[in-house]
Amino acid sequence: TAFLHGILDEEVYMTQPPGFAEIATSHLVCKLHKSLYGLKQAPRAWNDRFTKFLPLLGFQHTYSDSSLFVKTVDSGIVILLLYVDDM
């Protein structure tokens, strides 16, 4: 369900789902405002949103790996490795 919260950077349209469209409006399409699970842009949209949020929590990305984030705290270091399937 995490992919449902990704914000799309481009315009994405889809055909109307089965059972939703009436015969008279079946030629119309839906413009998506957020990503849907199964949409090829969904993993990237979610990853973008998450990686932009982490610096607000004090994490810094490493130069050696764009999916590795580090935060130094009083009692040590917090290391977060973000893996998004289907990227």
Secondary structure, DSSP 8 states (H G I E B T S, - for coil): -GGGG-EEEEEEEEE--TTT--GGGTT-EEEEEE--TT-TTHHHHHHHHHHHHGGGGT-EE-SS-TTEEEEEETTEEEEEE---TT-
